[in-house]
Amino acid sequence: MAPRRPQTGPIDSKGALALSGPSYAVTKRSVTLRGRRTSISLEAPFWEMIRVAARENDLTISVLVDHIDRARGDNNLSSALRVFAFLYVQGAIPREALRFI
């Protein structure tokens, strides 16, 4: 019998879905948008996706968030960031769309 590998991701030791705990907690971060500091609350995995998108496109998190803020219309900023993160990791937002930020 092969040794059991440690569980990773949102699966607990019994193989059940586990979406609680510090890895998925809502975290507040402060960013500067158009010269003003504001706090944004997002779950940790979404912050990580935003960080990755910023890094992959040679942007700061504040610049990327500012761009998303300007594009969101009347939608809530936290919601717009979650949608952006989801679409980015799905490959639905081409890098070219972020080139001119």
Secondary structure, 3 states (H helix, E strand, C coil): CCCCCCCCCCECCCCCECCCCHHHCEEEEEEEECCEEEEEEEEHHHHHHHHHHHHHCCCCHHHHHHHHHHHCCCCCHHHHHHHHHHHHHHCCCCCHHHHCC
